[in-house]
Amino acid sequence: MFSAPWSIGPVALVIWALDVLWLLLIVDVAASWLVGFGMVRSRSANHWLRQLRRVTEPVTAPFRALAPPSRLGGIDISPLLACFAIYLVQRALVSLAAG
């Protein structure tokens, strides 16, 4: 059964927040492809994308520094690395919570 994030324990709340961040990273990647292929051009969409980037950029920037797109043929794998790191943190939290 679904329970609201504020009615569960602190570890579950952190895991839930990391799930939301993971989802925002996926949306950011998809949106960047839409912009890159010229499918999104409106000013309101660009404003929305800038706001999304304000949330995801602090997470992806350290990974982009480790694996810059210039070294990988222009492919930015920082969102993939960030999603993998989120997964690892979630698994560690689950293991710690389980005892």
Secondary structure, DSSP 8 states (H G I E B T S, - for coil): ----GGGS-HHHHHHHHHHHHHHHHHHHHHHHHHHHTTS---HHHHHHHHHHHHHHHHHHHHHHHHS-GGGGTT---HHHHHHHHHHHHHHHHHHHHH-
